[in-house]
Amino acid sequence: FRVLSDEPLNLRKYIGVLQSNPTKLTEIDLDEHRSERYYSDEAVVILCKHLLHNTAVTSLTVSHNGLTEKCCESLAELLRLNRTLERLDVAHNALAAGGVALAEALKANVGLLHFDLSHCSLDDAAGEALAAAFKGHGTLQGACVGHNDFGEGVCSRLALAFCQNPRLDTLDLSALPLRPEDQRMIDDSSMLAKEPPHLKAAVQLVVKNQPTYKCVDLMFRPGFHERQVEELGMKFLMIALRDNDHVTSLALGGNKLNVPTCRYIQRELRTKPNITELSIVYNQPCLDFRDARDFCGMLQQSPHIR
């Protein structure tokens, strides 16, 4: 604790409370802008040790401190073991390669709601790991990863991960090389919250890619389902299916599929040989005889469908 004696008084007070009355604190804010001076990597390491099994603190801010990758293993351990922390802000620090450890730890995290990693000098390796973590995280609602050193390809995978996780409401990719089509995908994905619950549940199961989940049944059943799945919802189902290789059957009937939606489904199915069954029954009046005929003609490019 010799290191701790050189740190700002504010940190020493926090540590004292965590030692004497660990349930008293619910928020720790060590942003340099609101402190006497910078906090060191060593100080954050000590703080994380006191928070590993804490059940009261829900928010931790250590932004603007010039932290480096030296403290990332401790922050990663905190993410893996602490089940109470809901908000973690490490923005405006030079974490660089340490971002990979944080992203990998996020995969094992079960409680975080908001994660700010903006302005952290993260590279493509960290971006790839974050995309994988965002895709399947069960509680995360918002993330900020803008102003990092991600390439265009990584930004596309981050955008796709955002669209594949219905729980993730916001993803800040400010000042990153985002393609227009990826930005549109993100903008459209924000509308997914308006889709019926049974669609969101299906998308979550598809993203998990479990071998036992083989049939996506979105057949609309009046009185049982809240409302029909609309065009945007169908698109996000197909996006979620891109990385799934276990689903073999799609039941999409009764949802008033229109021609543009059917064309989109057909284009996506070209690259999904694992999907062999497709049902779009009860779609009048949105699809007439000619539309159905044309759709069947397009499906000839996907001979694995019946």
N, C-alpha and C positions, 0 to 999 in steps of 0.2 A: 504493500500500500504506500510505499515511498513515492511511486509515480503519482498516486492519487493526491498526495499533499501538494503537488505542483499544479494541480488542475484548478479551474475556477471554483469558487465557493459554492456556486449553484449545484454543481455535480456532487460535491461532497455532502451537501444537504440531502440530495436524492438518495445517495448510497446509505446515509444514516437512517433515513426513514425506511428504506427497503430492509435494513437489518433489524430495526427495532419494531416496526409496525408495517409489515409487508402488505397489508390489505388496505392501507390508508390511501395510497397513490393509485390513480386510474390513468394518469397521463404524464408523460415525461417529455418535455420540450427542450432540447439542447441545440436548437438552431443558433448558429453563431450570431445572427442578427439580433437576437434577443438575450445574448449572454455577454459576459465581460470580454471574452476572447475565444480563440479556437479551442476545441477539445481534441485530444490526441487519439491515435489509433489505440494506444494502450488503455486509455480511459474507457473507450467504447468496449474493449474486450472485457474489462472488469465489470462494467455495467451489465453486459450480456450475461455474465456468469450469475449475477444476482437476479436476473429475470428469467432464467431458463425454466423454472418451475413456479414462477409467480402466477397467481390466479386473479389478480386485480387490475394490473396495468393493461389497458386496451389500446393505447396509442403511444408510439415512440417516434420522436423526430430528432434526427442527428444531421440535418442538412447544413450546407455551407460551412463545413469544418475542415476542408482539405484532407479528408480521410483518404486512405489508400487501400490497396488490396490486402494489407496486413491485418485489417480487422474483419475481413469478409468471412473467414472461416467461423469466427465467433458469431457474426450476424446470421450466418447460414445455420449454425447449430441452434440458435434461438428460433429461427423459422421452423426447423424440424421438430423441436421438442415443446415449444410453448403453444398451448392450445387456446390461450385467452387473447393474445394480441390480434387486434383487428385492423390496425393502421400502422404502416411502417414507411417513414419518409427518410430516404438517404440521398436525396437530390443534391446536386451541386457538390459532388465529391469525386476525386480522381480514383474511382474503384477499378477501372480498366479491366484487366483479366479476371479480377475477383468477382466480376459480375456472373461468371459461369457458375461459381459455387453457390451464389444466391439463387440463381435460376434453378439449379438442380435441387436445392433445398426446398424451393417453392413447390415442387412436385409432391413432396411429402407433407406439406403444410395442410392443416385442416380447418383453419379459422380465419385467415386473413381476408379482409374485405377490400382494402385499398393499399396499393404499393406504388411508391413514387421513386423511380430510378432515372429521372431525367437529368441531363447535364452530368453524366457520370463517366464519360469517355469509354463507354462500352463498345466492344468490337463485334464483328459478325458472329463469332463463336457464342458470345453471350446472348446475342439476338436470337440465334437458332434455339438455344436452350430455353429462352424465355417463351418463344412461340410454342414449344412443346409443353411447357408448364401451363401457359394460359389456356391451351386447347382443352385440357381435361380437369382444370381446377374446379373444385366443387363449391367454393364459397366466394371466390374473388368477384367483386362487382366493378372495380375501377382500377386502371393502371396507367401510369405516365412513364413513357420511355422515350420521349422526344429529346432532340438535341444530343444524340449519341452518334457513334461512327458506324451506323448500319448501312450496308449497301442496299440497292434496289431489290435484289432477290430476297434478302432477309425481311425487308419491309413488307413484301408480298406475303410471306409466310406468317408474319405477325398479323396482318389484316385477315388472312384466312383463319387463323386461330381464333381471332375475335369473333368472326362469323360463326365458327363451329361451337362456341360456348355460349348458350343462351343466358347464362347467369352473368356474363361479363357485359355490363351496360355501357361503359365508356373505356376507350383506349386512346390516349393522347400520343400521337406520333408527330408532334410539331417539329418543323425544320428538318424532316427526313425526306429522302428521295422516293416519295410515294407516287406510284403511277396513277393516272386519273381513274382507271378502271378499279384499282384497289380502293381508292378513296370513295368511289361510288358504292362499292361493296360494303364498306364500313358505314357509310351514311344509310344505306338500305337496311343494314343489320340492326340499326338502332330501332327500326320499326318492328322487329321481331317480338318485342315485348307485348305488342298488341295482338299477336296471334293466339289462337286457343291453347289452353294448357296441354291438351293431348299431343299437339304438335311439338311443343317444347320438350315434353317428356320423351317423345320418340327421338328427337335430335340428340338429346343427352345420351340415350342408349346407343345410338349409332356411333357417336364419337368415342364411346368406351370400347367399341370394336370387340365385343365379347363373342366367343364362338357359339354360344347358345342363343344369341339373338339373331334369328335368320329372317323373320318376316316383319316388315314395317307395315302395320295395319292402321291406315288413316281413313278407312272407309267411314264416311259420315253417317252417324246413327242419331236421328232426331230424338230428343228426350234424354239421350245419354251424353252426347257431346254438346258443349256450350254453343259452338258455331262452326261453320265450315272453314277449312283451310283455304286461304286465298293465294293469289299468284306469288306474292313475295315469300310466303311461308314454304311453298313448294320449292322455290329456288334455293332456300337455305337448307332444306332437307337434302337436295341434290348436292349442295356444297359439302355438307357433312358426310355424305356417302363417298366422297372422293377418296378418303383414306380408310374406308371400311372394306374389308375383303371377306366378310362372313355373311352379310345379308344376301339372300337369294331371291326374295319375293317382295314386291311392292303392291299394296292394295290402296288405291287412291280414289276409288269411286265415290260418287255423291258429293263431290266438292266443287262442281261447276267449273271444271278445268276449261280454260279458253285456248284458242289456237296458239298464241305466243308461249303460253306455259307448256303446252305439249311439245312444241318445237324445242324449248329449252331442255325438257326432260329427255327428249330423243338425243340431243347432242351430248348430254352427260352420259347417257347409257351406252354410247359407242365405246367408251373406255372402261365399262364395268361388266366384264364377262361373267363375273360371279352372280350377277342378277339375271335370272332366267325366267321369272314370272312377273307379269305386269297386268294389273286390273284397273281399268278406268271406267267401269260401268256407271250408269245413271248420271250422265253428264249433259243431258238435254236441259235447256235449249242452247247451252254454250257451245256444244259440238253437234253439228248436223251430220247427215250421212256422208257428205263430201269431205267434211273435216276428218271424220273417222277414217275414211278411205285414204286420204292423203297421209294421215298419221301412220296408218299401217304400211303405206308405201315407204315412208321415211324409216320405219323400224326394220325394213329389209336390210338396211346397212348395219343392223345389229342382230345377226342371225341367231344369237344365243337366246333372244327373247321369244317367249311364246305367250 
